[in-house]
Amino acid sequence: MNLLPEPFGVRLRTLRTAQGWSLTELARRLYYSKGHVSRIETGAQSPSMEFVRRCDAELDAKGALITMMTPEASSGTEIVRHDREDEEVWLMMMTPGGGSSFTPLGRREVLVGGAVILAGLGLPSVARPVAANVDEQLQHHRRLHDAARDLGQIAAPTTVLPMLIGQAQALRSLAKSAHGSTAKDVALLTARTAEFAGWMAQEAGDEAAAAWWTDKAVDVATAVGDTQTAGYAMVRRALVTLYQGEGQATVELARRAQVHRALSPRVLALAAQREAQGHALVGDYDACMRALDSATKQFAVARSSGQDGPTIGTSHISDPVAVVTGWCLYDLGRPAEAAQVLDRAIRDIPADAIRARTRFGVRLALAHAASGELDRSCELARELLGNTAMVGSATIRSDVQRLAVTLRRWNSHSSVRAIEPSLTAALYSA
């Protein structure tokens, strides 16, 4: 006989009484009202995932409460790129009006904006014009790529995307004059440009465009044997599932990236970080900490060995594991620990890395709010909310929304009342 699943409230009450805690005690530990906890235990109110994660951590449920409230992933869910079947590759071009148009490229023209893979890279020889300055142009394109990444720290993604798309088109033209190792270098930069365009598209809130650009980065990188960009693109896909709240899918994608041992230590470190974030979403503390340890070791190897070509992943945070650890601790339902870690880590993020400081600063404000440090949370929010409109990040805005919901539980507190208009403006200004 099939039994109905146990309601969350019943399981919560069972775990609470097993600890010998009253409703008042659990509410105190969670920084929620006694009435709120009572309504959830009786089934009168559905819990938020924030509440579920806090309960899971406080009651040492080791992810059991989180699993109860997480929809089962479909066993047939496709989380890898479909092979292209079209006769032509389509290059998405953003228009000033915010729409999109598509320019067809021939099948032999590799992708995303992309580099044409010429002789020496596995395609038949073709006549090509002599261009003695191709290498010099490539150096300028590398500087433009770095400049676009820097601009992405202080400007909205809708400002940066047209630059990236234009550069992708320019690299496509440049590739027609390149050959040998230079042609491959052009292709490598094209793949990195497409990957960054995918990140900016996600920051703009367009997940479909983010997936499109990321897939094109994989296509061109794979065509020229660039395992690093192809592997990192899997980590980027895992970021999409992370923001969709799909912890297990995030873990699976990050692990797929780590299977490729030809990847550089830096990409392996970034993949391990993403795996840790996936484990945090499903409440697996031990697996999360193991993945973070792996990331720390791989970053140490990467720093000692140096790197070639444009940077993969963030280049504005000296200790990415520290900020991601704080991020994970919050998702694990340990906001006080998260606040301690993020308070230290954010000091090392450069002042001009506005996007990074805002992203992790808002997460820090959220951690302080969830642990009852309301004045500190509101102080941080006041400093950061002006930046949210500047950087125009959909992913940061999702944390601002969570912050607003969390602070609303204390709407009679003077600091919360004072920050409420700014929070509302930040949520609806972009």
N, C-alpha and C positions, 0 to 999 in steps of 0.2 A: 504494500500500500504506500502511495506517495504522500509524504507529509508536506504540509505547507511550510514555507521557510519561516524561521523564527523572526518576529519583528525586531527591528533595531532597538526599540525602547525596552523590550523585554530582556534582550541580551545586555544592554547597558545597565539595567537595574540589577541583573544577576552578578555582573562583574563588580558593581559598586558595593553591593552587600557582602560579596566575598571578601572585599577589602576592609569591611567593617566601617565604611564611611556613610554618613548621613547625606541627604540631599544637599544640605547646607555646606558640608565639607567639600563635596565634589564641586559644587558651584564656586566655592571660594578658590579651589585649585585651578579651575578652568577660566576664571574671570568672567563668568556668565551669572545671570541672576538665578536664584533658586527656582523661581517660577518658570523660567525658560527650560531648565533641566527637567523639571517636573512634567511640563507639557510634552517634552520629547519622550520621556519614559512612558507616559500614558498613551502615546500615539496621537495626541491632539495636535502636534506640530511636527513637521518633517525637519530633520537636522540639515544644516549646511555641511559641506565637506570640511570647512574650517573647524566646525564643532566636532565632527567625527574624528578628525586627525588629533585634535587636542585630547579627546576622550581616550583614543587609542594609546597615546603616549602616556597619559597620566595613569591609566589602568594597566599599563604594560601588556596590552592585548596583542602585541607583535603583528600588527597589520590585520587582525581578524575583523575588527570593526570596520576598517577601511574596505576590506574585501566585500563585506555585506552590502555596502552602499555603492560599489563600483560595478557598473554593468559588465557582464562577461563579454570579453572580446570574441567576436565571431571567429570560429576556427578557419573560416575561408577568407578572412580579411586579407586583402592584397596590400602589402606594404613595400613592394618593390616596383620599380619603373616598368611599365609595359613596353615591349619592343615597338618601335615605330613601324607602321605598315604603310604610311602615306608614300606617294611617289615623290613628294617634295617636302623639304623641311621649311617650316614657317618661322619667320623672324618677327616677333612681336615688337611693334613700335608704338610707344606711348604718344598720344597727341596732346597739344596744349589744352584742349577742352576736357581732358580727363578720360577720353575714350581710348580705343586702340584700333590699329589697323595692322594688316599683315602683309609682309613682302615675301613672295616665294623665292627660295634659293634652290639651286640645283642640288640633286642628291649628293654629288661629289664635293659640294662646298660644305665644309664642316662647320656648321652649327653655330648656334648662338652668336649670333652676331658675327659669326665666326670665322675662324681661320680656315683658309683653303689649304688642305693638306696636299702638298705638292711632291715632286720627285724627291726621293730620299726618305720619304715617310710612308712608302708602301703603295703609292698610286702611280699610274703611268706618267712618264715624262711629258711635259707640255712646254711650249715655248713661253719664255718669260722675259720681260724687259729687264735690261740692266739697270740696277738701282744701287749705286754705290753708297747711298745714304740710308739704306734700310736699317742698319744697326743703330745709326744715330737716331732715327725716328723711333725705334723700339725703346731706346733709353728715355726719350721724352714721354712715351706712353707709360713706361713704368713709373715715372714721376707723377704723371696724371692719375694713375691708379692709386698711388700713395696719397695724393692730394684728395682724391674722392673719399678715401677711407677716413682721412682727417676731417673732411667736411661733414661726413656722416656722424661725427661726434657732436656737432654743434648745429646742424641744420635738419630740417624735416626730410624724410626719405623721398617725398615728392620732388624735392629740389635736387637730390643726388641722382635719382633714377635716370632722368634724361641725359645726364652726363655719361653715365655708364652705358646706356644704350647707344649714344653717339660714339663712344669709344669702341664699343663692340663692332659697330659698322666700319669705323676707321681701321680697326685691326683686320677686318675682313679684306679691305682694300689693300692694306699693307702686305698681307700674306701672299697676294698675287705676284709681288715683286721679290718675295723671299725664297730662299732655297737652303737645303742642307740643315745644319744645326740652327740657323737663324729662323727658318720656317717653323721648326719645332718650338723655339722660344716664343714666337708670336702666338702659336697655338696654346702654349702654357699660360701666357698672360690672358688670352681670350677666355680660357676656362676659369681662371681666377676672377676675371671681370664678371662673368656670368654668375659665378657662385655668390659674389658680393651683391649683384643685382637681385638675386633671390632673397638674400637677407633684407635688403632695403624694401623689396616688395612685401615681405612678411611684416616688417615694421610699419608699412603703410596700411596693413590690414587686409591685403589681398593674398590669401593663401593659395589660390589657383595660380596666380602669376608667380608666386614664390616657388611652387612646385615646378612650373614650366621652366623657369630659368635654372633651377637646380638640376633638372633633368638634362638640359642642354650643356651645363657644365660637365656632367658625367659623360655625355656623348663625346664632346671634343677631347676631354681628358683621356678617356679610354682609347680613342682613336690614335693618340700619340704616346700612349704608354705612361701617362701621368697618373700613377697610382695614388699620389698624395691628394690631389684635388678630387679624384673619383671617390676615394675613401672618406674624405671630409664631407663630401656631398651627402653621404649616408648619415653623418653626424648632423648635418643641417636638416635632413628630413626628420630626424629624431627630435629636433627642436620644435617642428610643427606639431608633432604628436604630444610633446611635452605641454605646449600651451593649450592643447585641446584636452588636457587632463588624462591622457591615455598612458598611464605609467608602464604597463607591460609592453605595449608597442614601442615605447621609447627605449626600454631595456633591450628588446630584441634587435632594433635597428642599430643601437650603439654596439651591441655585441657582434653583429655582422661586420661592422667596420673593423673591429679589433681582430677578427679572424685573419685578415690580410697582414701577415707578418712583414711584408715588404714596405709597409707604411712607416713613415718617420716616427721617431719618439713623440714629436709634438702632436701629430694627428692621433696617435694612440692615446696620448694624455687627454686630448679633447674628447675623444670617444669615451674614455673611462669616466670623465666628468659627467657627460651626458647620461651614461648608464647609472651613475650615482643619483642623478636627479630623478630618473625613472623609478629607481628603488625607493626613493623618498616618497614619491607619490603613492606607492602601494604600501607604505609603512614598514618596509624591511630595513631596519636600522643597521643590522650587521652587514648586509650585502652593500648597503650604501657606503659605509665606512671603508669596506674593503676596496670598493671601486675608487674612492677618493685617495686611498693609500697608493693604489696603482697609478693614478693620475700624477700624484706627487713625485713618484719615482721616475715616471716617463718624462715629466717636465725637467727634472734634474739632468737626465741624460741629454735632452734636447738642448739645454743651456750649455752643456759642455761640448756639444758637437757642432753648434752653429746651424745655419740654414742657408739654402740657396733660393733665390727668387722671391716674389712677393710673399708677405706673411700670410699664413693660413690661420684663421681665427683671430681673436682679439689681439691687438698689438698695443693696447692702451692700459692694460692692467698687469702690473709686475708680478702679482701672486694670484693668478686666477683660481687656484684651488681654495684659497682662503674665502673669497667671496662666494664661491659655489658651495662651500661647506656651510656657510651661514644660510644660504638659500635652502639647502637641503634640510637643515635643522628646523627651519620654519615649517616646511612641508611635512616633516616628521612629527609635527605637533609639539615642538620644543622651542617656543618663541623666545624665552628668556636666554637660552643658550645661543640661539641664532643672533640675538641682539648683541651679546658679548663679542661674538666672532666678527660680525659685520662692523661694529663700532671700531674695532682695531683695523680691519682690512680696508675700509673705505678711506682711511687717512692716507693710504699709499697710492690711491688713484689720482693721477694728475688733475689739476684744477681745470685744464682745458679739455679733458675728456668728459664733456658734459653729459653725453648720452649714457656712458657707463656710470658716472657718479649719480645720475638721476635714477637709473634702473635699480642699482643696489641701495641707493639712499631711500627710495620709496619702500623697498623691501625691508630696510631697517626700521623705518617708521611703522610699518605694518607689524613687525616683530615687537616693537615697544608697545604698541597699542594692544596687541593680543596678550601681552604679559602685564597689562595694567599700568604701564608707565605713560599715562596719557599726556602729561605736560611735555615730556621729551618727544613723544610721537608728533604732537601738534607743532612743536618747535621745528622739527625736521621737515615736516610737511610744508610749513610756511616758507622755508628756505628753498624747497625743491619744486613747488607747484608751478612757479613761473617758467621753469625749464621744460615742463612737460609739453606746453604749447610750442616751444621753440623746436624741440626735437621731433615732435609729431609722431610719437611711437605708439602704435596700437597695443603692443605688448606691455609697455610701461603703463599705459592707460588702464589695462586690465587689473594691474595691481593697485592703481589709484582707486578703482571701483571697489576692490576688496577692502582697502583702507577706509573708504567712506562707510561701507557697511559695518565694519568693525567698530569705528568710532561712534556710529549712531546708537550703539548700545548704551553709551554714556552721554546722551544728548543734553542732559542738564548740566554737565561739567562746563565750567567757564571757558576753558581752552578749546573744547570741542565746539561750543557755540561760536567762538570767534573764528575758527578755521572753516566752518561749514560753507560760507559763501565762496571762498577760494577753491574748496574741493569741488563744489558744483560747477564753478567756472572752468576748472581744469578738465572735468569730464565732458563738458558740452562745447568747449571752444574749438575743438579740432574737427 
